Amino acid sequence: MDKIIIGFSRPTKWKPFAWAIMKICNTPYDHVYIRLYSETYERNIIYQASKMIINFMGTEVFGSENIIIKEFEVLISDENKKALMQFAIDNAGKPYSWKEIVGLAWVKLCGFFGRKTENPFKEGTKEYVCSILACYILENFANEDVPGDFQNADPKTLFDYLSKLPSTPDSGSGDEDT
């Protein structure tokens, strides 16, 4: 068995989009990322939907741009980790889904008025936002069953889910090797 890290962060500098997400979700974080360890390259790699694209980033650069709020370890089989890495490489470069962000805002707005609705702008696997990308990875590679339709999951929804799992202890600030 291996593991991946699902992390939650916010930018080191004030950014209006991040600020809006934190206000709407009432959280100290706006972003979800996946941290993977490559034994081949002996490096931790951040995989995420950010900066208008699905991308990889080294942990040093990521740490210079983000404040890590919390990370959760999630177990994954060696076979599924290889499949996850293949998925990550194959999907790097896909666009960030602005339509899904608008859809998530709609879901939140409706919820504020007591109305449950679905994200009207689901992109499936064509485009992603950070929380939906992380949920997709959890369901398809880590055998986790995120409740509800993960395409309605904002960062807080995913954080709350991971917080309740006994198999996902806090792994600290992300400085240790995985």
Protein Blocks (a to p, Z undefined) as FASTA:
>chain_A
ZZddddddddfbdcfklmmmmmmnopabfbdcdddddfklopacddddeehiacdddfkl
mmmmpccfbdcdddddfklmmmmmmmmmmmgoiacdfklmmmmmmmmmmmmnopacddfk
bgkjmbccfklmmmmmmmmmnopacehjfklccfklmmmmmmmpmklccebjolacZZ
